[in-house]
Every structure is written in C-alpha cells, then in structure tokens.
Amino acid sequence: GDPAPPRGVTLVAAWTLRAGVVVEEALRLWGEHATLALAVHHGADRYVQTWLEAPLTRGAPPFTGIATLRFTSMAGIATGLFRSAEDIPAIEADVAGFIADTVVVYADELR
C-alpha cells in the first residue's frame, strides 16, 4: 500500500453554534470562512471542517463542528498558525456570526 504520511501535530478546534443561527446559515458562513482560514493559517498542510450531526454517547459535549489544521511540528504551529498579529482578530470577527464558543487543543499524531 501507500506509505504512511509523516507524523505531525494537529490543532483541533471544536465549536458550538451561536444561538439563533440556523444550520444552513452556519454551514454557508463556515464554508466561506475556509478561504480566510487557508490564507491566515499558512503553515498548515491540511485543513478539514467536520460538521457534527448528533452525539452517540450520553453526556457528549454539544459541539457543532470541528476544524482541524495539520502542521509538521509544534514549531510549524508557532510560525505558521497566523501570518501576523492582525490575523487573530480577523479570524475571531469572521467566525463571530455563527460560533458561540470554541475549545482548542493540540494533538500529537502517534501514527
């Protein structure tokens, strides 16, 4: 088979939908957000948006979506997450219309 891709570090941002925003509007806004995210998070070699349909376990957090950005290393996140400090409020303003809250973690890929 194909060789395994090199290991890396993934930034995982799980978010919840802002009250009053309908699913169709959130999907449209998040889709449009991808253009800005790909430009701003210039060091990521992969960006994936995952829409969560329904929890499968009791007590699951009420997340609506998960965005994952893959970097080759923690150093890659440090230098490639944002092009400049001005990008941070730009990203925050762009998602403010549909995201109520976000939890961000870094994951070290084991294989």
C-alpha positions in Angstrom: 0.0 0.0 0.0 0.8 3.7 0.1 3.4 4.7 2.7 2.0 6.3 5.8 2.1 10.1 5.7 4.7 11.7 8.0 3.6 12.3 11.6 2.7 15.8 12.6 0.7 17.9 15.1 -2.9 18.7 14.6 -4.7 21.7 16.1 -8.3 20.7 16.9 -10.9 23.4 17.3 -14.3 22.1 18.5 -17.0 24.8 18.4 -20.7 25.3 19.3 -23.3 27.1 17.3 -24.3 30.6 18.3 -28.0 30.7 19.5 -30.4 31.8 16.8 -28.2 30.8 13.8 -29.9 28.2 11.6 -27.8 25.2 10.4 -27.9 26.3 6.7 -26.6 29.7 7.5 -23.8 28.3 9.7 -22.8 25.9 7.0 -22.6 28.7 4.5 -20.6 31.0 6.8 -18.2 28.3 7.8 -17.7 27.3 4.1 -16.9 31.0 3.3 -14.6 31.1 6.4 -12.4 28.4 4.8 -10.9 30.9 2.3 -9.7 33.2 5.2 -8.5 30.2 7.3 -6.4 28.8 4.5 -4.8 32.1 3.9 -4.2 33.0 7.6 -3.1 29.6 8.8 -0.4 29.5 6.1 1.8 26.9 7.8 -0.9 24.2 7.9 -0.6 21.4 5.3 -4.2 20.3 5.8 -7.4 22.0 6.9 -10.6 20.0 7.4 -14.0 21.1 8.5 -16.2 18.4 10.1 -19.9 19.0 10.9 -21.2 17.0 13.8 -24.7 15.6 13.2 -25.6 14.1 16.6 -24.0 12.7 19.8 -23.6 9.0 20.1 -22.9 8.9 23.8 -24.7 10.3 26.7 -23.1 13.4 28.1 -21.2 14.2 24.9 -20.2 17.9 24.6 -22.7 19.9 22.5 -20.2 20.7 19.7 -21.5 21.7 16.3 -18.3 21.4 14.3 -14.6 20.6 14.5 -11.9 22.3 12.4 -8.6 20.5 12.2 -5.3 22.1 11.0 -2.3 19.8 10.5 1.2 21.1 10.9 4.5 19.2 10.6 5.6 20.1 14.1 4.9 22.4 17.1 7.5 24.8 15.6 5.3 24.8 12.5 2.3 25.9 14.6 4.4 28.6 16.2 5.4 30.1 12.9 2.5 29.1 10.7 -0.7 29.5 12.7 -1.0 33.2 11.8 0.7 35.4 9.3 0.6 38.3 11.7 -1.0 39.5 14.9 -3.6 41.3 12.9 -4.9 37.9 11.7 -6.1 36.9 15.1 -8.9 39.5 15.4 -9.8 39.0 11.7 -10.4 35.2 12.3 -12.3 36.0 15.5 -14.5 38.5 13.7 -15.1 36.2 10.8 -16.5 33.4 13.0 -18.4 35.6 15.4 -21.5 35.4 13.4 -22.0 31.7 13.8 -19.7 30.4 16.6 -20.6 30.8 20.3 -17.7 29.1 21.9 -14.5 27.2 20.8 -12.3 24.8 22.6 -8.8 24.3 21.1 -6.4 21.5 21.7 -3.2 20.3 20.1 -2.8 16.6 19.3 0.4 14.8 18.6 -0.1 12.2 15.9 1.2 8.9 17.1 0.9 7.1 13.7 
